[in-house]
Amino acid sequence: MASPKRVIYAPEAIDELDAIWRWNAAQYNPKHADKYLSFLRGRIDELQFNYSRCATVRARHDVRYALIRRHSGGHGHVAVFTIGDVAIEVLHVFHTSQDWQGTLSAEEP
């Protein structure tokens, strides 16, 4: 098992998490949005212990991703991150229905 690393969030990832909260609050209610964001952040923060098990992005070998879902079926989110010497940096949090791999392949490494 890889040694634990600190999890940090890039500004884009923070903006995306805020957008996820706003969408859930509008679709459901703020309490639901709070619970879902807490779930999502908790699962992302667990990357400090299990980042080495996550798959590499095909178009960007410097980047890995973790699929996060509440239930085994249906939609969820994808946390995209890099592994540094002391920290995991979460670059993006995409909905699974987004073309996140296409977005990443268009970004500069």
C-alpha positions in Angstrom: 0.0 0.0 0.0 1.2 3.5 -0.8 1.9 5.9 2.0 -0.8 8.4 2.8 -0.6 11.8 1.1 -2.4 15.1 1.8 -5.4 15.8 -0.5 -5.6 19.4 -1.9 -8.1 20.9 -4.3 -7.2 23.0 -7.3 -9.3 26.2 -7.7 -11.2 24.6 -10.7 -12.1 21.6 -8.6 -13.5 23.9 -5.8 -15.5 25.8 -8.4 -16.9 22.5 -9.8 -17.8 21.3 -6.3 -19.6 24.6 -5.7 -21.5 24.1 -9.0 -22.5 20.5 -7.9 -23.8 21.9 -4.6 -25.8 24.6 -6.4 -27.3 22.1 -8.9 -28.3 19.7 -6.1 -29.8 22.6 -4.0 -31.9 23.8 -7.0 -33.0 20.2 -8.0 -33.7 18.9 -4.5 -32.9 21.2 -1.5 -29.9 22.7 0.4 -30.0 19.9 2.9 -29.7 17.3 0.2 -26.9 19.3 -1.4 -25.0 19.5 1.9 -25.2 15.7 2.3 -24.2 14.9 -1.2 -21.3 17.3 -1.1 -20.2 15.8 2.2 -20.3 12.3 0.7 -18.4 13.4 -2.4 -15.7 15.3 -0.4 -15.4 12.3 1.9 -14.8 9.9 -0.9 -12.3 12.3 -2.6 -10.4 12.8 0.7 -10.1 9.0 1.0 -7.8 9.1 -2.0 -5.0 9.9 0.4 -5.1 6.2 1.3 -6.1 4.5 -2.0 -4.8 6.7 -4.8 -2.5 4.0 -6.2 -5.5 1.8 -7.1 -7.0 4.4 -9.4 -6.8 4.2 -13.1 -4.7 6.4 -15.4 -6.5 8.7 -17.8 -5.9 7.3 -21.4 -5.1 10.7 -23.0 -3.1 12.0 -20.0 -0.8 9.5 -18.4 0.2 12.1 -15.7 -3.4 12.1 -14.4 -5.5 9.5 -12.6 -9.2 9.3 -11.9 -11.6 7.8 -9.3 -15.2 7.0 -10.0 -17.5 8.0 -7.2 -21.1 6.8 -6.9 -23.5 6.4 -4.1 -25.0 3.3 -5.7 -23.4 0.7 -7.9 -25.5 1.8 -10.9 -26.4 5.1 -12.4 -24.5 8.4 -12.6 -22.0 9.8 -10.2 -18.9 11.9 -10.4 -15.3 11.5 -11.5 -12.5 13.0 -9.4 -9.4 13.7 -11.6 -6.1 14.1 -9.8 -2.3 14.1 -9.9 0.0 12.4 -7.5 2.8 14.6 -6.1 5.6 13.8 -3.6 3.5 14.9 -0.6 0.0 15.5 -1.9 -2.8 14.4 -4.2 -4.0 17.4 -6.2 -7.6 17.1 -7.3 -7.8 19.0 -10.6 -11.4 18.5 -11.5 -14.7 16.9 -10.4 -16.8 15.9 -13.4 -20.3 14.4 -13.7 -20.1 11.0 -15.3 -22.3 12.2 -18.1 -19.8 14.8 -19.1 -17.1 14.2 -21.8 -14.5 14.5 -19.1 -11.9 12.5 -21.0 -12.3 14.8 -24.0 -12.0 17.8 -21.8 -8.8 16.5 -20.2 -7.2 15.6 -23.6 -7.7 19.2 -24.7 -6.0 20.5 -21.6 -2.2 21.1 -21.5 -0.4 18.7 -19.2 
